[in-house]
Amino acid sequence: MLTLVFNWIYILFTCFCLGMAFAWFVDKTLHYTIRGLDSILGAGLLTATVYAQVFSLLGPVGLWANLALLCACLAVLAGGRKRLAGFLREALGSCSLPRAGVVLVLVAAWSYFASRGYRVPDMDLYHGQSIRWIEEYGVVKGLGNFNGRIGYNSSMFALSALYSMKFLLGHSLHGVNGFMALLLSVMTLKLGKCFRRRRMLLSDYARAAAVYYLTTIWDEIIAPSSDYAVMLTIFFIVIKWLELLEEEDPARRSNAVPYGLLCVAGVYALTLKLTAGLILIFLLKPAYLLLSKKQWKEIGIFLAVGLAVALPWMTRTVLITGWLFYPFPELDLFQVDWKMSDVGAIRTDAYQIKIWAKGANRLEGGNQFRVWFPNWFANVLQSTEKLLILADISACALVLAKGVLILAKRQWDRLDRFLVLAAVAGCYLFWQFSAPMMRYGYAHVLLLAALTWGCVLERFRVVKLLYLFLVLYGLYKMYVGCVYISSCWLRPNYVWQETYESYDLESFQINGVTLYYSPIGDGTGYDPFPSSTSTTATQVRLRGDSLKDGFLPPALQTNP
């Protein structure tokens, strides 16, 4: 817990410096001023993630990566000290004493949650090994041949490796998700303004949905999972987008630049988890604004920045798997010796993940909607989740009806809010029909229900009932949180964070190099290293004399 707080201070410092550098770039090239400490930190996290991935292409992400990062941050401080000091004075000066007290309570709470709790299976299945490979080697060609799950490359693992502090502590921390949850929880504090305003804005419904999500993951946030990172990022994007639509300054509200920047954040979400791609439906607005005004320079800048965010992630995926997008072998662009060549196995693995998420792995014809959906709804979902899904199904119908009405009546002034609803509906539908595990798409489920029905509730005078619900729900969750805290306060994690589980693994050697695998195809944890969940790992070949040279796929078997 204590080490996490110091870790977060370091993350806060570096992300603030990187975010200010990004803001300076935006100011100089796009003539737009990024406001808000949360926006600066969000930009800093994005920049740090890109930096960690680029550094991983050069070597291990550890001591030297952090020394270079610190040098860059000190250079930003030296070069823009007046700008940074002025920004901090304004940001801290506008923070009231009660708000500062609440933020400190949130820091204590999230450091407690992130130091202990339930470790989702994927944490020990491949997350720990993914992060350690980046800590030890950066990127290794053909690594997916040895551990197929690492082929599901996420930029989150490079960011986690950058801030794990293994080189300093001898102990790999995994607190980035906790920091992101803390950042989002501070953003939701604006929800309190609705009581003084005496009405709910659409962004308030998004914040309420974020609060709900945060209170469902506090006992799991210890995991360095890309699922939580991408959900938190999507909440950030949608809330910021709605705040722009509600901006009082018409010049900022109609400016294409902030919307374009949030679409860059959408590209970042895609690198966290490829299934977040439909969030880029938001691109329609800045694309229309920029093209209609023929702002070719700005279009070029946004394309370059978006490519800079995506290119390191795509490069890592190619080096690990030999494919541009894994596990989608339909796009075959590279003929490299380390390519994961068993296309059937790739498709089977992706199919099994979808079937498992649908709860239909033991059902005959389990991939048919009429088979898996009733079983999934009845047996996989909890009671509140069933209500949310019913709300989402009806919300999809409302969004479709709203779109038809806008087109029929040509109510173009309503397109802004409709685009938000269409984006979250598209994300929800993709999740629902691909791999509908709640952990994979909770943000889509919550945002669609909250925003769509929030638009409906605007037409009725039920504000007091909403306020009462928010207060009662808040009190209930505070009680649940206190019960959870009291249930695990005896765990000795007030200094150190709980680490990965240990498993009984088998060892084997290739060219004198010792490797490990799980004989039952289960967890591997962080130690021993390197480990694979698959027994087929014993069939791979080294590309050279050491692990850093990478892996080749198993040799083709020929009949005598």
N, C-alpha and C positions, 0 to 999 in steps of 0.2 A: 504493500500500500504506500509506504513512504517512498520507496524507490520509484514508484509510478508517478508520484507528485513531482519529484525532481526530473524525471523523464519528460513529463508534460511541460514543465518550465522550459526545458531545452527545446522541445517541439514548438512551443509557443514563440520562443525567441527566434528560432530559425525560420519558422513559417511567417512570422511578422516581417522579418527582413526581406525574405523572398517575395512576399506579397506586396511590400512597398516597392520593390524593384519592378515587379510586374505592373503595378499601378502607374509607376513613372513611365514605363514603356507605353502603356495605353494612353496616358496623358500626352506624350510627345507624338505618337503616331496617329492616334484616333481622336485626339482632342476631347477626351472625356475623363472626368474626375471620378474615380471610384471612392465612394463614401461608405463608412461603416466598418468597424473593426472586424465584424464577422465576415464581410466580403473580402477584406484584406487577408484574413487567415484562411479563408477558402481558396483564394488565389495562391496563397503560399503553400497549402497542402498539395494543390495541383502541380505547382512548380517543383516542389520537393519530390513528388512521385516521378515526374519526368526525369529529374536529375538522377534519382536512384536507379532508374532503368538504364539511362545512358551510361552511368558509371559501371553498371553490371556488365555492359558490353565490353568494358575495358579490363575488368578484374573484380576481385572480391569487394563487396560493399561492407566495409567495416571501418577500421581506424583511418585509413587514408581518405576514404569517402567523406568521413565526418570532419577531418582536418581541412580538406578542400572546401567543404560546406561552410565551416566556421570562418575561413579566410574570406569567402565570398560575402558572408553576412557582415563581417567587420568592414569590408570595403563599402558595402551599402551604408553602414552606419557612418563611416567617415565621410563618404561623398554626399549623403543626404541628411546629415544630422539635424539641420534646422527644420527640414520638411518633416522628418520623423518626430522630432520633439513637438512641433506644432500639432501634428495629427494626434499624438498621445495626449497632449494637454486638452485638446477639444474632446477626445473620446472619454478620457477619465473625468474631465470636468462635468460632463453631462450625465455621469453615473451617480445617482443618489446613494446615500449611505444605506438605506434599506435594500436597494438593488445589489450593492456591493456585498452586503451580508448574505443575501440569497445566493449569489454566485459562489461565495466561499462554502456555503452549505452544499451546493451542487458539486463543487470540487471534491469535498470530503466524501459525499455519497458515491460519486462515480468512481473515485479511486478505491473505495471499499468494494463496489460491485465488480470492478475490473481486476481486483486482486484475487478473487475467488469465485466459485460458482460452477455451473454445469458446462462441461467442455463438449461441444457438439462433436459427433463422430469424425467429421472431416478434419478436425484439428489434429487428431493423431493419425488419421488415415494418410494425409499427404501435406497438410499445411505446414507442419513443423519441418518436414524434410524439404519442402520447397524453399522455405525461408533459410534453412541452413545451407542449402546449395548456393544460394545467393551470397550468404555471409562468407562461405569458404571459397567459392570459385567465381561468382558472378553469374555467368551463363555458360552452359556446357552443351556442345552440339550433340544432338540425338539423345538427350537425357530422357525424353519420353519413351525411348526403347527400353530403358531400365525400369522406370517407374511411370507407367502410362498416365496416372492421375496428374502428374506434374505438367503433362501436356496441356491441361486446362489452365493455361498461363493467365495470371491476374497481376495487374500492376500493384495491387495491394501487398503482395508478398515482397516486392522490391522496397516499397515504403516501409514495411515492417522490419525488413533487414537493416535498413538505414538507421532506424531508431531503436533497434533491439539492444544496443550497447553491449553485445557479447564480448567485444574486444576489451572493454573496460571493466565489466563486472564478472566476467566468466559465467554469466547467466543470461540467457536470451529472453529479454522482456518482449511482451506482446500486448502493448497498451494503446496502439494507434486507434483501434475501434473505440476504446473508452474515451480517448481525447475527442474523437469526432462526435460521439454521443454527448459529451459535455458541451461542445460547441453548439450542437443543435438544441440542446435543452436550454441554453442561455438565449438562443434566438426565440424560443417559444414563450419567454417571459413577456414579450409584447402582447400576449393574449390578455394580460391584465388590463390593457387599455380599453378593451371592449366594454368594461363595466363603467368607466368614466364617459365613454363615447355613447353609451346606451344603444348600441347596435353592433352587430357582427359583420365585419368585412369578410370577403371570400378568403382572404389570406388567414383570417382567424380560424376558419374551418380547417384549413391546411395545418395550422399550428396545433389545433386540437387533435387532429389525426396524428401529428408527430408526437404529441404527448402520450397518446394511447400506445403508439409503437414503442416509444422509449420505455414505457412501464411494462412492456411485455418482454423486453430483451435484457433487463438489468441483471438477471441471473445467468445470462449467457454471453455477456459482452466481453468476457475474458478471452474468448476465442478470436484468433486473428483471421476471421472468416471474411471472404470477399462478399458474402451475402449481406452482412450487416453494413459493410462499408458502402456498397452500392445503394442500399435502401436509404441510408442516412444522406447520401449525396443527392438522391432523387428528391427527398424532402427539401433539402437545401435549395435545389434548383426551382422547384415549384413554388415554394414560399417566396423566394426572391423575385420570381417572375410576376407573381400576383402583387407583390409590393410595388413593382414598377407600374403595373396597370392602375394601381391606386395612388400613384405619385401625384401630389398636388401641383408640382411644377410641370406645366404642359410641355415645355421644351425637353425635359428629361423623359417624360412619359412617351413622347413620340420619337425619341432618338433611337436609331437602330443599333447603336453600339452596345448598350447594356444587354439587349436581347441577344446580340451576337456573342457576347462574352458568356452568357449563360448557355448558349449552344455549344461553345467550346467546353464548358463544364459537362455538357451532355456527352461529348466525345470522351472526356475523362471517365464518365460513368461507364461508357462502353468498354474502356480498357480495364475497368475493375471487374466487369462481368459482361460478356458479349451479349447476353440476353437483354441487356438494358437498351439495346439499339433503337427501339421505337420511341424513346424519349426525344430522339432527333426530329420527330414530327414538329417540334417547336421551331425548327429551322425555317418553316414557311414564312413566319412573320419577318425576321430580319432579312431574309432573302428578298421578299417582296419590297420592303422599304428601301433596301440598297439598290436593287435592280431598277425600281421605278425612278429613282433619282440618279441613276447611272454613276454610282459611286464606286468606280472600278478599283481605285486605290484601296479603299476600305475592304472591298470584296477580296482582293489579293492578300491583304494582311490577315483577314480572318481565315482564309484557306491555308495560309502559311502557318498560322498558329495552331489551327486544328490538326494539320499534318504533323507539326512538331510534337503535339501531344500523342498522336496515334502511332507515329513511325517507330519510336523505340519499343513500344509494346508489340507491334507487328514483327519487328526484327527479332525480338526475343522468341516469339512464337515460332517463327521460321527456323531459328537456330535450335530450339528445343525439339520440334516435331518434324520439320521439313515442310509444313503446311502453313499457308498464310493465315487461315482461320481454322482453329481446331475446336471441336471434332467435325468439321465440314469438309470432307475430302472431295466434294464436287468441284471445288476451285483448285485445280492442280497446276501450279505455276512454276514450281522449282524441282529440278532434277538433281538432288544432292544425295551423297552416299549415306547420310545419317537419317534419311526420311523414314518415318514410321510407315512401313510398306504394307502392313496387313490392313487393308482398307475394310475388309469384313469385320475384323475385330474392333476397329474404330467405330464403325456404324453400330455394332452390337453394344458396345459400351455406352454410347450416347442413347441408344434405344432403351437399355436397361435402366438408365437414370430416369428417363421419362416415365417408364412403366412403374418404377419404384415410387416416384413422386405421386403418381396417380393411385397408388395403393392397389394396383392391378397385377402385380407380379405373379399371383397365383390364380388368376382368373383366365378362363379360356376365352380367347378373343379379347384380351385385356386392353388392346389399343383402340377398340371401337368405343365411340362416345357413349352409345346407349348401354354399354357394358360397364365401363369404368366410372362414369360420372355418378350414377346412383350409388354405387358402392363407396366411392370416394366421399360423397356428400354425407352418406349415412354413417360410415364407420371410421373415416379418417379425421373429419373435422370435429372440433369441440362445439359446444352449443353457441357461444358467441360468434365463432367463426362461421357457423351456418347462417346466422342472422346477417353477417356482413356479406356473405356470398349472395344471399337473396336480395339484399340491398343493391349489390353491384349488378345483378342480372336486370333488375328493374331500372337501374341507373343507365345501363346501356340502351335500353329502349327509350328512355327520356332524352338521352344525348342524340340518338338518331332522330327522334321527333323534333328536337330543337333545331338540328341541322336542316331538316326538310322545311321547317317553318321559316328559318332565316333565309333560305334560298327562295322560297315561295313569295315572301313579303319583301325580299331584298333589304333586309335589315342589317346592312353591312357594319353598322356601329356595334353590333353584338358579336362580331367575329372574333374579337380579342379573347373574350371569356370562353367562347365556344372552342377556340383552338386549344385552350388548356384542358377543357373537358374531353375533347377528342384525343388529345395526347395521352391522358391518363387512362381513357377507355381503351385505346389501342394497346397500351402497355399491359393493362389487365387482361384483355382478350388473348394476347400472345402468351402470357403466363398461364392462363386458364387452360389453353389447348396444347401447351407444350409440356411443362413439368410443374404442375400446380402444387408444389409443397409450399406451405405458408411462409417458411423462412426465405424462400426464393423470391417472393413477390408481395410481402406484407404491405409495402408502401403503395403499390398499385391498388391493392384491395381497399385500403383505408382511404386513400386520396379520392378514388372514384366515388365511393359512397359519401364521403364527407362533402366534397365539392358539389356533386350533383344535387344531393338533397339539401345542401346549404342554399343553393340557388332557389330551390322550391320553397324552403322555409322563409326566404326573404319576402315572399308574397303574403305571409301570414304574420299576425302580431303575436308571436310566441317568444319574444325576446326574454321575458322574465323566466319562462320555463327553461330556456336554454341556459340562462345564468344559473338557475337552480341546479340543473343537471351538471354543469361544469363544476360547481362548488361541491356537490355531493360526490361526484366521481373523483374529484381531487382529494377529498377527505378519505374516501374509500381506498384510493391507491396509496395515500400516505400511511394508512393503517396496514395495508398489505406489505408495503415496503418495510415498515417497522417490524412486522412479523418475520419477514425474510431476514432482515439484519440480525434479529435476535436468534434466529435459527442457526446461524453460522458464525456468530461472533467469537466462538471458542477456537476457530481455525487460526493457526499461528501465521497469519499472512499480513501482519501490520507493518512489516518491513519489506519482505519479499513477496512477489506475486507467485501464485500457484503455477507450477510448470507443467510440462507435458507428462503424460503417462508413460510407464515403461512396459515393454512387451517381451515375451520370450520369442526370439527370432532365431532362425537357422543361418549359418554362415557358409559361404563358398568363396572360391578364389578364381580370378581370371588373370592370367599372366602375373601371378604373384600378388595381385591386389585383392584384399579381403572385402567382400560385400555381404549384405544381409538381406533376408527376405522373410516374410511371414508365411509359415507353412499352411495357414488357414485363410490366407488372403484377407487379413484384417489389419488392425492398426500397427503402425511402426513407431509413432512418437517422434521425438527429436534425436534421441540416442537409441541404439548405436547408429552410426553414420558411415557410409550411405546405406539406406534401406529401401526396400520395395515391398509393396503389398502383394505382389504377384509371384507365384512360383516360376513363371516363365522368364523371370529376370535372369535365371541361371543360364538361359540360352543366348543371351546377347553377347556381343563381342566389343572389345575396346577398339577405338580408332587408332590408338597409339600405345605408348608404354605406360601412361598414367591416366587418372580420371579426368584431368583437365583437357585431354585430347578428345573426350567424348565417347559416344557409344554408337555402334552399328546395329542394325536389326539382326535377328537370328538368321543364320545362313539358310538358304533354301535347301530343302531336303530332296534329294534325287533318288529315284528308284534304281536299284542295281540291275 
